[in-house]
Amino acid sequence: MRWKLFVEFCLTIAIIYILAGDLFLPQPYRQNSQQIKIHLNQFLARILPHQTIINPPNIEVKSNS
């Protein structure tokens, strides 16, 4: 039971560090938080497939007034 609590605590701290660390931490830690965000974004961009989004044709909506 304590192991699960410890893991949840560590994950919570890591998420807070990544999401808001560049807002309130001093400079060396702020830069690390920003770098982690950049690397995570690049990693996720490589994993997700690159699909072209097809825009539907413009459909005009007629009003009844």
Helices and strands as residue ranges (DSSP letters): H 2-24, H 27-47
